[in-house]
Structure formats: structure tokens, C-alpha cells
């Protein structure tokens, strides 16, 4: 995008009240989401100390809606008003988070908290497709690329910065006040959404809801068998398809094992609940963002080979991170290594996504990405609990060292076997 096009896009953005409200609301909401994650970590720390098992439990309720709600959410969103879907999703989430802060976290059991977290993220599964679907309805075709780029990029930046600022807020104010702040970000976002002018006329209807529910069941019965058959053929018969699913499954299994264990490791070694975790998340996020841009611009060749080399490099960086922090507990060293680790992860995600686009029939894109999302989240959630069980037996330090070595050996096997694909 040239300077003139960008300047034209910015002028259009400032004049388009609906786009301006959507963008502002999403920046605030993304920031609040990161506070929410930090507050959950802080809540577990305040109740149980640094516990891998308890973190895995609370985060499992964040992930479960992917399996239960995502497959059907888009069908309803297509029929409903995108504006009011987003509005009610934000307001309901805001109310639930505030109830969680003022009442649920004070109870002697966390079961109601698990239920609230589950409901909040179930509602979020309706919000996301509504947000993506409303953009073409409030932006003309000429400025659509600019609007998508603006919302995606600034949303990522807000999310990255939200980790750091959220970590500091939770550290200073505690989980309860942090949840209240998060609740109000949802409500503010909801108010801004009401200023959006949506061309589509649609409404929530109980009869329509039930009719669609029946239609969903019938449609699933009719198409599920064929969709699964085509997707499995792509995964197991196509060399690149098999590679993609295998490595994304492994990668998110690694991330699932790392997520709760690295949080506990940092809490123990750097001595803070959420502050250092948030700062390190910013560093890793920036590394991922930079490497994704660079690889997206100049990479793209020999994707499979690149993935193995990035896994190998990342495993060495992870091992260095664990050993250095165990020995010297330096936040400066941790920030540097987190940034490098993010640089290793970026090309893996971008490369595998590009492989799907290039090797998979366009008619299967939706099915493959949907199957991939379910597979990687399944891998993530199972790996969290395996990591929790194993790290409780041998300790977080030794678990992270062993995990780093396993990743190194796996990636070396791929490199040494000369698993090469045609230049893509």
C-alpha cells in the first residue's frame, strides 16, 4: 500500500463513523481481553500460589467453547444482525465479568468461576464472526483492504501491549479490580458498537433460533460424513496436508505444555504474579509480529524445511531461556530470549497457513481450517494437563528442560531425514 493510498484510507477512516466506532471499541476490548487473561493468572496465584495444575484447569474452560460453539456460531451470525450480536455479546460478557469480580471470586469454591469463564468465552465465539462479517457492511469495496489491515494490525498491537499493561495492573490492583476494569471495557465497546450504522435489517427471534437449531442438526447429519471424508483424504493422502496437521498438532501441543509451566517457572524465578509474565508476553509477541511480517514478505520458499529449522532454533532458545533464568534470574536476558523465541514461532504459523492455501482445494479451505482449529486446540488442552501431571512429579525446571530436548530431537530428525517438499 503506497503513501497516497494509505493517506486516502486514513481520511476515509476518520470520516466513517461506523468504522471509527468499531475500531475504537475493538482496541479497548482487545486490551480488556488481555487484562482478563492476566487477572485469571493472578486469581489462581492468589488462591493456590504458582500451580501448573490449577492454571491448566482454568484455561481449559477458555478453550472448550472452541469445540462446542465455534462449529455452529457462524450459522446463527449469518442470520442475525451483526451489530446487535456484537452489542449483546459485549454487554453480556461485561456483566458476567463484573459478577465474577464482585461475587464469584469471593466464594470458597472456584466452580462458579469456571462456569462464568466458560460462558464468557462461549459468547466470544459469536462475537468474532460477527465482527469479521460486519466490516464489508460498513466499508465500501475500495477501502475494504485498508479497513481489514487497520483492524487486524491495531488489534494485534493492542493485544500485545495489553499483556504488559494488564500484567502490571493485576500486580498492582489485584485480580478483583482488574476484572472490574475488564468488565467495563466490554461495556464501553458495546456502547460504541451501538453507533455503528448497519445496512442489514435482522433481529433476534426465539422461533428463528429454534428453526435454525433444527436446520443445523439436519445439515450436520447430511454433510458431516462427506466433509470428514474429504478432509481426512487431504490430511493423510496429501504429503503437505499430512505435514501441516502433524506439525501444527505438535506445535500447539508444545505451546499447551509450555503455557502453564512457563508461567509458573517465571513466577517462581522472577518473583512476581503477572508483571514479568506480561512484559515477556509483549517481547515474544513483538518477535512473532516482526518475523511474520518479514517471512510474509521475503519468505515462502521451502516451507517444510523452514518449519523444521525454526522448531530446532526455537528449542535451543527455549532451553537457553530456562537455564539462564534458573541461573541468574535476569529480566533483561528473559526479554531478549523471549523476543528471539517469538521470531522462531512466526514463520512456522505463517508458513503452515500458506501451505494450506496453496495445496488445498479452495472448496475445502473452510473445512480444513475448521478441522485444524479443533485439532490444535485439542492438542493444546490435552498437553496442558499432561504437563501439569508430569511437572508435579519431576518439577517445572526439569520438565521444561526435557521438553526442550524432545523438540530439538524431533526437529533434527526432520532436518536429517531431508524431508523436503517442492519449492512453495
Backbone torsions as a table, in degrees:
resi	resn	phi	psi	omega
1	UNK	NA	120.9	-178.8
2	UNK	-75.9	174.3	-177.6
3	UNK	-63.8	-41.9	-178.5
4	UNK	-63.9	-43.0	-180.0
5	UNK	-64.4	-41.4	179.5
6	UNK	-65.3	-42.8	179.6
7	UNK	-62.8	-39.5	177.8
8	UNK	-65.2	-41.0	179.5
9	UNK	-64.7	-40.2	179.2
10	UNK	-64.4	-42.5	177.9
11	UNK	-61.5	-41.9	178.7
12	UNK	-64.0	-42.0	179.4
13	UNK	-59.2	-44.4	-178.3
14	UNK	-68.9	-26.9	-179.6
15	UNK	-88.1	-22.1	-177.0
16	UNK	-88.6	98.7	-175.7
17	UNK	-61.2	-37.8	-178.9
18	UNK	-64.3	-45.3	179.0
19	UNK	-66.0	-40.0	179.3
20	UNK	-62.3	-42.6	179.3
21	UNK	-67.5	-42.3	178.4
22	UNK	-61.5	-47.4	-178.9
23	UNK	-62.2	-47.4	-179.2
24	UNK	-61.5	-44.7	179.8
25	UNK	-62.0	-39.5	-178.2
26	UNK	-72.2	-35.2	174.8
27	UNK	-61.4	-45.9	178.8
28	UNK	-64.5	-43.9	-177.8
29	UNK	-66.7	-42.1	177.6
30	UNK	-61.3	-41.2	177.7
31	UNK	-61.7	-43.7	179.1
32	UNK	-64.6	-36.4	178.2
33	UNK	-59.3	-40.8	-179.6
34	UNK	-69.9	-36.2	174.2
35	UNK	-61.0	-40.3	179.5
36	UNK	-58.9	-45.9	179.5
37	UNK	-63.1	-43.4	178.1
38	UNK	-65.0	-37.2	179.5
39	UNK	-66.3	-37.2	176.5
40	UNK	-62.7	-42.3	177.2
41	UNK	-63.4	-44.1	179.0
42	UNK	-64.6	-36.7	178.8
43	UNK	-63.4	-47.1	178.8
44	UNK	-61.6	-41.4	179.9
45	UNK	-63.3	-40.4	-178.7
46	UNK	-69.7	-26.7	-178.5
47	UNK	-91.7	-39.0	-170.7
48	UNK	-126.3	-2.8	-172.3
49	UNK	78.4	-158.3	-180.0
50	UNK	-80.2	97.8	-173.8
51	UNK	-127.6	115.8	178.2
52	UNK	-65.5	-41.5	-176.8
53	UNK	-63.7	-46.3	-178.2
54	UNK	-68.4	-36.2	175.3
55	UNK	-63.7	-41.1	178.9
56	UNK	-62.3	-39.3	179.6
57	UNK	-63.4	-49.2	-176.2
58	UNK	-66.9	-37.9	-178.9
59	UNK	-74.2	-22.8	177.3
60	UNK	-64.1	-32.0	179.0
61	UNK	-76.5	-16.0	172.5
62	UNK	-76.6	-34.4	-172.7
63	UNK	-89.4	-32.6	-175.6
64	UNK	-52.4	-38.2	178.5
65	UNK	-58.1	-22.7	177.4
66	UNK	-59.7	-40.0	-178.4
67	UNK	-76.8	-37.9	-169.7
68	UNK	-91.0	-34.2	-171.2
69	UNK	-107.9	-41.0	-174.3
70	UNK	-53.5	-41.5	-177.0
71	UNK	-60.6	-24.4	-176.5
72	UNK	-115.8	-11.6	-174.4
73	UNK	-59.3	-42.5	-177.2
74	UNK	-62.2	-31.6	-179.6
75	UNK	-64.6	-42.1	178.5
76	UNK	-71.5	-41.9	-178.5
77	UNK	-60.8	-35.2	178.5
78	UNK	-60.7	-29.4	-177.4
79	UNK	-93.7	-23.1	-175.5
80	UNK	-92.2	162.7	170.9
81	UNK	-64.6	125.0	-179.5
82	UNK	-65.3	-38.3	-179.0
83	UNK	-62.1	-49.9	-176.8
84	UNK	-75.1	-27.3	173.1
85	UNK	-62.4	-46.3	178.8
86	UNK	-65.9	-41.8	-179.3
87	UNK	-61.1	-52.2	-178.5
88	UNK	-66.3	-34.2	177.5
89	UNK	-63.1	-44.4	179.3
90	UNK	-66.4	-46.0	-178.0
91	UNK	-63.9	-45.2	179.5
92	UNK	-62.5	-42.1	178.2
93	UNK	-65.6	-40.0	178.0
94	UNK	-61.1	-44.8	179.5
95	UNK	-64.3	-43.9	-179.6
96	UNK	-62.9	-41.8	-179.7
97	UNK	-65.7	-40.0	179.8
98	UNK	-68.2	-40.0	175.2
99	UNK	-61.3	-41.9	177.3
100	UNK	-58.5	-43.1	-177.0
101	UNK	-70.5	-42.0	-172.7
102	UNK	-85.4	-21.5	-174.1
103	UNK	-132.3	-53.3	-168.3
104	UNK	-65.1	-39.2	-176.6
105	UNK	-73.1	-10.3	178.7
106	UNK	-86.9	-10.9	-178.9
107	UNK	-72.9	162.7	-177.6
108	UNK	-77.2	-12.4	178.9
109	UNK	-122.9	150.2	178.9
110	UNK	-94.6	2.3	-178.6
111	UNK	-57.1	-46.5	176.3
112	UNK	-62.1	-32.4	177.2
113	UNK	-65.3	-44.4	176.8
114	UNK	-57.5	-42.9	179.8
115	UNK	-63.2	-42.8	179.7
116	UNK	-65.2	-43.6	179.0
117	UNK	-61.0	-42.8	179.0
118	UNK	-60.6	-46.5	-180.0
119	UNK	-64.3	-41.2	-179.9
120	UNK	-58.9	-43.7	-177.2
121	UNK	-83.0	-19.8	168.8
122	UNK	-65.0	-45.2	178.9
123	UNK	-63.1	-36.2	-180.0
124	UNK	-61.9	-28.7	-179.7
125	UNK	-68.0	-21.2	173.5
126	UNK	-84.9	-32.7	-176.2
127	UNK	-65.5	-44.7	-172.7
128	UNK	-60.3	-52.3	178.9
129	UNK	-65.3	-30.3	177.9
130	UNK	-65.9	-41.2	179.5
131	UNK	-63.3	-44.9	-179.0
132	UNK	-68.4	-30.6	-177.2
133	UNK	-80.4	-23.9	-174.8
134	UNK	-81.2	-21.3	-175.9
135	UNK	-57.7	-48.1	178.9
136	UNK	-65.1	-16.0	-178.6
137	UNK	-86.8	-15.0	-178.9
138	UNK	-118.3	-2.5	-178.1
139	UNK	-127.5	136.6	177.6
140	UNK	-73.0	160.5	-173.8
141	UNK	-57.5	-36.6	-176.4
142	UNK	-62.3	-33.1	-176.1
143	UNK	-107.2	12.3	-175.8
144	UNK	-65.1	-42.9	-179.5
145	UNK	-63.2	-41.7	178.9
146	UNK	-63.5	-43.2	-178.2
147	UNK	-64.2	-44.9	178.6
148	UNK	-62.9	-43.5	179.1
149	UNK	-63.1	-43.9	-179.8
150	UNK	-60.8	-49.8	-176.8
151	UNK	-67.2	-41.2	-179.3
152	UNK	-66.9	-47.5	-175.7
153	UNK	-68.2	-49.5	-178.8
154	UNK	-68.3	-30.9	175.8
155	UNK	-63.7	-41.3	178.0
156	UNK	-65.8	-41.6	179.1
157	UNK	-64.2	-43.5	178.6
158	UNK	-62.2	-39.0	179.2
159	UNK	-65.9	-44.2	-179.4
160	UNK	-63.1	-49.0	179.2
161	UNK	-65.7	-32.4	-180.0
162	UNK	-61.4	-33.2	177.6
163	UNK	-60.2	-49.5	-177.6
164	UNK	-66.8	-49.5	-179.4
165	UNK	-66.8	-39.3	178.1
166	UNK	-62.1	-41.2	177.8
167	UNK	-60.5	-40.6	178.9
168	UNK	-68.5	-42.6	-179.9
169	UNK	-60.2	-47.6	-179.3
170	UNK	-64.3	-39.6	179.1
171	UNK	-62.2	-40.3	-175.4
172	UNK	-84.4	-42.9	-172.2
173	UNK	-98.3	-20.7	-176.8
174	UNK	92.1	163.7	-176.7
175	UNK	-61.6	-40.4	-174.2
176	UNK	-61.2	-53.2	-179.2
177	UNK	-65.7	-32.1	178.9
178	UNK	-67.1	-40.2	176.0
179	UNK	-63.0	-38.8	178.9
180	UNK	-63.2	-43.2	176.6
181	UNK	-59.8	-44.6	178.1
182	UNK	-59.5	-43.9	179.1
183	UNK	-58.5	-41.9	-179.3
184	UNK	-71.6	-28.3	175.6
185	UNK	-65.0	-36.6	175.7
186	UNK	-64.2	-43.4	-178.1
187	UNK	-66.8	-39.7	177.3
188	UNK	-64.2	-42.9	177.3
189	UNK	-60.5	-40.8	178.4
190	UNK	-61.9	-41.9	178.1
191	UNK	-62.4	-44.3	180.0
192	UNK	-63.3	-37.0	179.6
193	UNK	-62.5	-32.1	-179.9
194	UNK	-65.3	-17.5	177.9
195	UNK	-86.5	-3.5	178.1
196	UNK	-74.8	135.4	175.7
197	UNK	-96.4	111.2	-178.1
198	UNK	-105.2	130.5	-179.2
199	UNK	-72.4	-35.2	-176.8
200	UNK	-68.4	133.7	174.7
201	UNK	-102.6	112.5	-179.5
202	UNK	-149.8	166.0	-176.4
203	UNK	-154.0	162.4	175.7
204	UNK	-83.3	130.0	179.8
205	UNK	-137.6	130.5	179.1
206	UNK	-62.0	-43.2	179.0
207	UNK	-64.3	-42.4	179.3
208	UNK	-63.8	-38.9	179.2
209	UNK	-59.8	-47.4	-177.8
210	UNK	-68.7	-37.5	178.7
211	UNK	-64.0	-43.5	178.2
212	UNK	-64.7	-38.6	179.4
213	UNK	-60.1	-43.7	177.7
214	UNK	-64.5	-40.1	179.1
215	UNK	-65.8	-36.8	178.3
216	UNK	-60.9	-46.9	-179.1
217	UNK	-60.6	-46.6	-179.3
218	UNK	-64.0	-41.0	-179.6
219	UNK	-66.3	-40.8	179.2
220	UNK	-62.7	-44.3	179.4
221	UNK	-60.3	-37.8	-174.4
222	UNK	-75.4	-37.8	-171.1
223	UNK	-107.8	-16.5	-171.9
224	UNK	-60.3	-44.7	-177.0
225	UNK	-59.9	-46.8	-178.9
226	UNK	-68.9	-40.2	179.6
227	UNK	-62.4	-43.7	180.0
228	UNK	-63.5	-41.4	-179.4
229	UNK	-60.7	-47.7	-179.3
230	UNK	-65.3	-41.2	-179.5
231	UNK	-66.1	-42.9	179.5
232	UNK	-64.5	-37.4	176.5
233	UNK	-60.9	-42.0	178.3
234	UNK	-64.5	-43.0	-175.2
235	UNK	-67.7	-45.1	-170.1
236	UNK	-99.0	-23.3	-178.8
237	UNK	-93.8	-32.5	-179.4
238	UNK	-88.9	128.6	-175.8
239	UNK	-61.2	-46.0	179.6
240	UNK	-67.9	-37.8	178.4
241	UNK	-61.7	-43.4	177.8
242	UNK	-62.7	-41.9	179.5
243	UNK	-61.9	-44.7	-178.3
244	UNK	-60.0	-53.5	-176.2
245	UNK	-65.3	-41.3	-179.6
246	UNK	-61.3	-48.3	-174.8
247	UNK	-75.9	-34.5	175.4
248	UNK	-68.2	-37.3	176.1
249	UNK	-62.0	-44.8	179.1
250	UNK	-67.9	-43.7	-178.2
251	UNK	-60.1	-46.4	-178.7
252	UNK	-75.3	-23.5	170.2
253	UNK	-65.5	-41.1	176.1
254	UNK	-62.3	-46.3	-179.8
255	UNK	-63.6	-38.8	177.8
256	UNK	-63.3	-40.6	177.7
257	UNK	-69.6	-34.6	-178.2
258	UNK	-75.1	-38.3	-169.0
259	UNK	-53.2	-58.9	-179.3
260	UNK	-73.8	-32.8	-176.1
261	UNK	-72.6	-40.1	-179.3
262	UNK	-70.6	-32.3	176.1
263	UNK	-62.5	-47.7	179.6
264	UNK	-64.9	-40.0	179.0
265	UNK	-60.2	-46.4	179.8
266	UNK	-65.9	-42.1	178.2
267	UNK	-57.9	-43.0	-177.7
268	UNK	-72.8	-40.7	-172.8
269	UNK	-86.2	-34.5	-178.5
270	UNK	-99.3	-9.9	167.9
271	UNK	77.2	27.5	175.8
272	UNK	-133.2	157.4	179.4
273	UNK	-72.8	-54.7	-172.8
274	UNK	-136.7	-18.2	-173.5
275	UNK	-59.1	-54.0	-177.2
276	UNK	-68.6	-33.8	177.2
277	UNK	-62.0	-44.2	179.8
278	UNK	-63.6	-42.1	179.9
279	UNK	-65.8	-42.0	178.4
280	UNK	-65.9	-34.7	177.4
281	UNK	-64.2	-38.2	175.8
282	UNK	-60.7	-47.2	-178.2
283	UNK	-61.1	-46.5	179.2
284	UNK	-66.0	-40.8	178.9
285	UNK	-61.8	-40.6	177.4
286	UNK	-64.7	-40.4	177.6
287	UNK	-62.5	-43.5	178.2
288	UNK	-63.2	-42.3	-179.1
289	UNK	-63.7	-46.8	-178.6
290	UNK	-64.5	-47.5	-177.7
291	UNK	-66.4	-34.3	177.9
292	UNK	-64.5	-41.9	177.9
293	UNK	-64.8	-44.9	-178.3
294	UNK	-65.6	-46.8	-178.8
295	UNK	-67.3	-37.4	178.3
296	UNK	-63.9	-29.8	-178.1
297	UNK	-87.3	-44.0	-172.6
298	UNK	-117.2	-8.3	180.0
299	UNK	-90.8	-157.2	175.1
300	UNK	110.9	-15.3	179.1
301	UNK	-97.0	145.7	178.5
302	UNK	49.1	57.2	-173.9
303	UNK	-60.5	-44.9	-176.7
304	UNK	-61.7	-44.2	177.9
305	UNK	-62.0	-40.7	179.0
306	UNK	-62.4	-42.4	-179.4
307	UNK	-59.7	-45.4	179.8
308	UNK	-64.3	-41.2	178.8
309	UNK	-66.5	-37.6	178.0
310	UNK	-68.4	-38.0	174.7
311	UNK	-62.3	-43.3	178.9
312	UNK	-62.1	-48.0	179.8
313	UNK	-62.7	-43.6	179.8
314	UNK	-62.5	-36.8	179.2
315	UNK	-64.5	-38.9	178.3
316	UNK	-68.5	-38.3	177.8
317	UNK	-66.0	-42.0	178.2
318	UNK	-61.5	-45.7	178.7
319	UNK	-61.5	-41.9	177.7
320	UNK	-62.6	-42.0	178.8
321	UNK	-57.3	-50.7	-176.7
322	UNK	-62.8	-46.0	-176.3
323	UNK	-68.9	-41.9	-179.8
324	UNK	-66.3	-45.0	-178.8
325	UNK	-67.6	-35.7	176.1
326	UNK	-63.1	-36.8	-175.6
327	UNK	-83.7	-46.8	-172.4
328	UNK	-118.0	-13.1	177.2
329	UNK	49.4	50.9	-178.6
330	UNK	-102.5	123.4	179.1
331	UNK	-67.8	-30.7	179.6
332	UNK	-66.2	-44.8	177.3
333	UNK	-63.9	-41.6	-179.9
334	UNK	-61.7	-41.0	179.0
335	UNK	-63.3	-44.5	-179.6
336	UNK	-62.5	-48.3	-177.9
337	UNK	-68.4	-32.8	176.3
338	UNK	-64.5	-40.3	178.1
339	UNK	-63.1	-43.6	178.7
340	UNK	-64.7	-40.2	179.2
341	UNK	-62.5	-41.7	176.2
342	UNK	-60.5	-36.7	177.1
343	UNK	-64.9	-29.8	178.3
344	UNK	-75.9	-32.8	-175.6
345	UNK	-77.2	-37.1	-175.8
346	UNK	-51.8	-55.0	-178.7
347	UNK	-61.5	-28.7	179.1
348	UNK	-65.2	-47.5	-178.2
349	UNK	-67.7	-46.9	-178.9
350	UNK	-64.8	-43.3	-177.4
351	UNK	-63.8	-45.9	-178.6
352	UNK	-68.2	-36.9	176.6
353	UNK	-63.5	-42.2	178.4
354	UNK	-63.3	-38.7	178.3
355	UNK	-59.6	-41.1	178.2
356	UNK	-60.6	-46.4	-178.8
357	UNK	-61.8	-36.2	-173.0
358	UNK	-86.2	-30.9	-172.5
359	UNK	-104.5	-14.8	-175.2
360	UNK	-103.3	140.4	176.0
361	UNK	-57.3	139.4	-177.6
362	UNK	-59.9	-27.9	179.1
363	UNK	-68.9	-19.5	-178.3
364	UNK	-99.8	-4.9	-175.2
365	UNK	-52.7	-50.3	-177.8
366	UNK	-61.4	-45.2	-178.8
367	UNK	-64.6	-43.5	-177.5
368	UNK	-66.8	-45.3	179.3
369	UNK	-65.1	-37.5	177.5
370	UNK	-64.0	-45.8	178.4
371	UNK	-63.8	-39.9	179.6
372	UNK	-64.1	-42.0	179.4
373	UNK	-61.5	-44.2	178.9
374	UNK	-64.3	-43.3	-177.8
375	UNK	-63.0	-45.9	-175.8
376	UNK	-71.6	-33.8	176.8
377	UNK	-71.8	-34.0	174.1
378	UNK	-62.6	-45.6	177.9
379	UNK	-60.5	-42.3	-178.5
380	UNK	-61.5	-49.5	-173.6
381	UNK	-70.6	-38.8	177.6
382	UNK	-66.0	-42.0	-178.8
383	UNK	-65.2	-33.3	177.1
384	UNK	-58.5	-46.4	-176.7
385	UNK	-74.5	-33.9	173.5
386	UNK	-62.5	-44.8	179.0
387	UNK	-62.0	-40.2	179.4
388	UNK	-62.2	-43.9	-178.6
389	UNK	-67.3	-47.2	-177.1
390	UNK	-68.6	-43.3	-178.6
391	UNK	-66.2	-28.4	175.4
392	UNK	-67.1	-27.3	-179.4
393	UNK	-84.4	-43.1	-172.7
394	UNK	-110.7	-8.1	-178.4
395	UNK	96.2	150.2	-176.4
396	UNK	-64.7	-40.6	-178.1
397	UNK	-59.2	-53.6	-177.5
398	UNK	-67.1	-32.3	176.8
399	UNK	-62.6	-46.0	-179.0
400	UNK	-65.6	-37.2	177.4
401	UNK	-64.2	-47.5	179.8
402	UNK	-63.1	-41.5	178.7
403	UNK	-61.2	-42.7	178.3
404	UNK	-60.5	-42.2	-179.6
405	UNK	-66.4	-40.8	178.3
406	UNK	-61.3	-44.0	178.5
407	UNK	-62.5	-41.1	179.2
408	UNK	-60.9	-47.4	-178.8
409	UNK	-65.4	-40.6	179.5
410	UNK	-63.0	-47.6	-178.4
411	UNK	-67.8	-37.0	177.5
412	UNK	-63.8	-38.0	177.7
413	UNK	-59.7	-44.3	178.1
414	UNK	-63.2	-40.5	-179.0
415	UNK	-68.8	-47.5	-176.2
416	UNK	-69.9	-30.0	177.4
417	UNK	-74.4	-8.9	178.3
418	UNK	64.9	40.2	-180.0
419	UNK	-71.5	97.1	-174.8
420	UNK	-117.4	146.3	173.2
421	UNK	-116.1	166.9	173.5
422	UNK	-60.7	152.4	179.9
423	UNK	-59.8	124.0	-176.6
424	UNK	-121.5	NA	NA
